[in-house]
Amino acid sequence: MTQPDQDTAPRLIIVVARSGGLAGLTREWRAEADPEREPRWRELVESCPWDATPPPARGADRFHWRIEVRADAATLHEARLGDTQVSGPWRTLVDEVRSAAA
């Protein structure tokens, strides 16, 4: 079996958006995995419980998070979380994306 050419393989893109809070503004961060770091990004993505995400908690002035993983135009994963749900592997992924986007 041949490996896909790195130039033609779909690029892994992770988008994190935070909305709400006192001002109700939305901030967005984006990380695009280069071929050298793609295994690390995939490890971070797969460590998150995508199928077990409960609906975000409601409440005034709380942050709401949207985390989306794409390969080119196809969405692979999407989660909507309340601020208190962004912990463990979710927090690690969010922090890595925000750091990469800085």
Rosetta blueprint (number, residue, H / E / L):
1 M L
2 T L
3 Q L
4 P L
5 D L
6 Q L
7 D L
8 T L
9 A L
10 P L
11 R L
12 L E
13 I E
14 I E
15 V E
16 V E
17 A E
18 R E
19 S E
20 G E
21 G L
22 L L
23 A L
24 G L
25 L L
26 T L
27 R E
28 E E
29 W E
30 R E
31 A E
32 E E
33 A L
34 D L
35 P L
36 E L
37 R L
38 E H
39 P H
40 R H
41 W H
42 R H
43 E H
44 L H
45 V H
46 E H
47 S L
48 C L
49 P L
50 W H
51 D H
52 A H
53 T L
54 P L
55 P L
56 P L
57 A L
58 R L
59 G L
60 A L
61 D L
62 R L
63 F E
64 H E
65 W E
66 R E
67 I E
68 E E
69 V E
70 R E
71 A E
72 D L
73 A L
74 A E
75 T E
76 L E
77 H E
78 E E
79 A E
80 R E
81 L E
82 G E
83 D H
84 T H
85 Q H
86 V L
87 S L
88 G L
89 P H
90 W H
91 R H
92 T H
93 L H
94 V H
95 D H
96 E H
97 V H
98 R H
99 S H
100 A H
101 A H
102 A L
